[in-house]
Amino acid sequence: MNNTVSKTITNLVMSISDNLTLADIYTADAISEVSVAILKKRLSMNMTQTEFGKLLGVKQGMVSKWENGDYNFSLKAISEICAKLNLTFSINVEEYTSKTSNWIGSLKTTNNNKKNIDYFSLAA
């Protein structure tokens, strides 16, 4: 990533970070992981969203929402999707360290549960 793009992304993240809680960031990260996994599975099966939706018993529009991260998955929904696709998932609940997040960077939590992002980098 060139330096100009990196600075632009950093500025964008910093400008919206004042309105995000740490929970918001964790939620977005989890939804992103599920969305990418669903997309990868559909593509590996060489299916359209419509075909994939029929397999899972949902409409194409729902598959689109899943893949675009426009759906707030419940644990039950994730479990049902994984069961139908022969996938597993796990949840890690552990003490936060800078090593536990590959995309957030370094976060500092303030008294009102808001945070400042010291840096932002996309994982390769």
Steps between C-alpha positions, in 0.01 A plus 500: 500500500649833410556769762224732371233229517620394843473858630154538348377183668656604828331841482166338421523258792610772739212727394237238576668345804356761737154352444600135532528298818740213534193273482409657164844417365487143628154455348610633162804272504289191582238580235778551248652161580165321461420689179833413341465133600154480340621669183805271475282191548251610232778575253671168573170329413479699173148615587313820435343676795161372383619137486674535834188652654288208381748258658472687831127569481529878468452752222783645291460835676583341835815339357598844370448653846709225658785543254499881522500505880154658507363237741550480875545125544374332815692200631200288399512632141874435476449149639223424250702630204807304606301180553351523150840569343699247704706778658606555858552824687656597827488799728806619687444692819830607646682788659557778245856554386628670190572152362133393515392727216653484153328810358408740775850603593555645842193609692481710813174489690397825664271549797183519288576172318607686185843448356770664300660307219874552509554335164308293249635235268334244280613143550653338196 
